[in-house]
Amino acid sequence: MIKKILVALDQDADTPIATQYAIQIARHTKAGLTGLAIVDTDEIAASSKGGGIGSFYYAEKLRENLTSETRAQARKLINAFEKRVEEEGLQHIEIVEEGVSSQRIVEDMKYHDLLILGSDPHFFYGHPNQHTKTLAGIFHHTIGPTLIVPNRFVEVKKALFAYDGSNNAARTLHHFVQLAPFGPDVEISVVFIKEKGGKDADLHLELMKSYLDAHGFASKMTLLEDKKVEPALLQQAELVNADLIISGGTAHSSFTGIKFGETTSYLIENSTIPLFMDH
């Protein structure tokens, strides 16, 4: 059961969409909402470094100006969030925090049931178009599931569950079923992509249908063989008119930072519907 939802706010166009999904879920679950805006002091410091001793003064002034501007932008985001959820009569609180954005979100998720944010969040507001690795870092370290939203909103009535028999995927579905963020009437289409030589696919689907039946979710089972996983999932989601994809996700450390796994990265970059993910 969901009682507390964390909504990470930035200046991207998908932040109002994240808020709208949070409102939809709060209506179903009677959960409280937390709007979080972050002053990313780490990025500010990196962007205001001087080139030498003589430029230290100017770098310090730039850091102060960037911090002040970012605090003002964070307050605007909080005010917009507060106004929107007040209109819905929902329980809510708003927080502005300073620090490394991914670390602040991970820490706050220790006390929330679900995180909602856009697919490429920019918590350093001075570079709204710069691709970041913030989401991968959050996903890799956080506890609890994450709802990653695109830049358009749809009512969630049908979901596609990408299943491969792994513990990761099963854990994600367990969280979705037990939290029931969109209520118990969501129809779940389970797609199992069987690799060449793979075994027990039919048994996996049979057991998964039994599990969903026990929790009162209508479901359909589909077996696809020898398909390229990533495009096949999106094609199947379109075929069944899914409004949501449920998928286990992966992220790993590398020399250049934390990166998503291939399938996770593909879904985040190409899906036009929200992703409910866990790891």
N, C-alpha and C positions, 0 to 999 in steps of 0.2 A: 504494500500500500504506500502510495506517495503522500508525504506530508509536507515536504519542503523542496522547492524547485529553485535552482540557482540559474539566473539568466545573465550571461556575460555580455556587457554592452560596449559597443564601439561605434564608430561613425559610418560603418558600411551600410549599404542598402538592406542587407539581410537582418540587421538588428531589430527593426520594427516587425519583421516576419517572425523572428525568434520570440519576441514579446507576444505576438498573436498566438503562436503555438503554445506558449506558456499559459496564456489565458484559457485556451481550449482545454488543456490538460487540467488546469486548476478547476475548471467547471465540473469536469468528470470526477475528480478526486477530492475536491474541497481542500486542496493543498494551499499553503502560503507561498508567496513569491518573494524572492530576494533579487533585486536589481543591483548588479555589481559593476561599477566603473573603476578603471584602474589608471593611475598615474604611473606609467612605466619608467621609473627613475633610472633603470639600467640602460634602456634605449636612449633616454635623454642624455645621460652621461656619455655614451658612445658617440652620439651625434654632435656633441659640443666640445670634443677634445681639441686642444690647440696644437699647433705645429712646433712649438718650442717655448722656451722660457718667456720670451717677449710677448707671446700670444696668450699666455695663461690668463691674464686679466680679462681679455675679450672672450675667451672660452668660458670663464666663470660667469660672465655677464650673460652669455648666450644660454648657458645651462639654467640660470635663474629665469630668463625670459621664457624658455621652453617649458620649464616647470610650471610657471604661472599660467601660460596659455593652455597647457594640458589640463591643469586643475579646472580652469574655466570650462573647457570642453567637456570634462568629466561631469561637471555640475549640470551642464545642459542635457547630457544624456540621462542623468538621474531624474531631472525635472520632467523630461518627456516620458520616461518610463512611469514615473509616479502618476502623472496626469492620465496616462492611458489605462492603468490598472484601477485607478480610482473610479473611472467611468464604469468599470465592470463590477464595482463593489466587492473586490477581492481583498483578502488579507495580504499585506505586503510590507516590506521594509526596503530601504535603499542604503547602499554603502559605497563610499569612495575610499579606495585603499591605494597606498603607494608601495612600490617595490617592483620586483620582476613579475610580469603579468602571469606567466605560466605557474610560478610558484604560489602566487596569491590565490589563483583559482583552485589549484590542487589542494591547498590548505583548507579553503572554504568548503570544498566538496566532501571533506570529512564529516560535515554536519548537514549535508543535503542528500536527497535521494536521487536527483536527476539534474544533469547539467544541460543547458540549451544554449547554443551559440551558432554563429555562421561558419561557413566552410573555409574562410581564410581571414580570421580575425586580425584587426590592426589596432592594438592597444596603444601604440605610439602614434598619436593622431596626426603628427606632422608629415607622415609618409603613407597616406591612405591607399596608394596603389602599389606599394612595394610588397612582393610576395614574402610571407613570413613562414617560419617553422613552428610558430607558437602552438598551433592546434596539435601537431604531432607530439610536442613536449607535454602538453596537458594530457592528451590521451594516454601516453605511455605511463604517466605517473599517477593519474587520478584513480580513485576508487569509485565504483558505481558507474552506471551507464551514461552515455552522452547522446543527445539528440542534435544532429548536425543539420542545419536547415539551409535551403537554397534561397533565392530572392523572390519566391512567390509562395503564397499560402493556399493550401487545399484542405478541406475537411478529410480527416483520416477515417476511411471506412473499410479499405482493403489494404492488406500488407503482404509483401513478399518476404519470405524467410529463406535466406541462402544457407543451405545446410550441406555439410560435408562429413557429418558423423563425428566431428572433433569436439573435444571438451569446450573449446572456446566458443564455438557456435551454439552448442547446447546451453552453456551458461548464459549467453546473451538472450536466448529465447526464454529461459527460465525467468530472468529478470523482467522481460517484457510481459510475460503471462502473470507473474506475481504482482507486478506494479500496476498492470492494466492501465497505462497512461491515457488511452483514448476510450476507456470503457470496455465491457466484455463483448460488445457486438461487432468488433472488428473481425472480418473474415481473413484468415491467414492462408496464403498459398505457399506451400512448402516446395521448393525446387531443390532436388538433389542432382548434382552434376557428377556422373559416374565416370571416373577415369578408366582408360583402357586397362583391362585386367582386374579392375576393382571388384570387390565382393561385398555381399550383404546389403546392397543398396535397397532392395525391396524390404528387407527386414527393418532397416533404419526408418524407412518411410512408414511402415506399419506401426512400429513402436511410437514414432512421433505423432501419428494421427491419434493413437490411443491416449497419449499424454495430453494433447490439445482437447480431445473429447472430454477427458476427466475434468478439465478446467473450464468447460463450457464454451470453447471457441470453435466456431465453424471453420472447417479447413478443407483444402484440396491438396492432393499430392501429385507431383510431377517429377518424372525421372528423365533426365537428359544425358545422353551418352556421348563421350568423346567430343565435347564442345570446348571452345576457348572460354574459360570461366567468366571473365569480366564482361565482354559484350553480351554473352548469353544471359547473364543475370539481368542486365538492363533491357534486353529484348523481351525476356519473360515478364519483367515488371510491366512493360508497356502492353504486352499481350493480355495480361489479367487485369489491366487498369488499376494497378497498385498505386496507392497514395503514400506509401511508406515502404522502405526496405529495412529489414531486420538482418543484421549481419555481425558476426564476430569480426573483430578488427585486429590488426597487428601493427606494431611500431617497434623499431629497434635502434640501438645506438650505432653511430658510425663516426668516422673521422671528422665529418662535417656537421655533426649534431644528430639529433633524433629524426628518423625518417619513417614514414608509413611503409608497410609492406605493399607489394605490387597491386594486389586486388583491392586493398583498402584505399590506396592512393587513387586508383582508377575510379572507384565508386564516388569518392569525395569530389573528384575533378569533373566527373561526367554526369552524375545523377541530377535530374531536375526535380526529384522529390526528396523529402527528408530521409535521413539515415539514422536508425536507432542502433547504436554500436556499443560493444563492450569488449574487453580483452581478457 
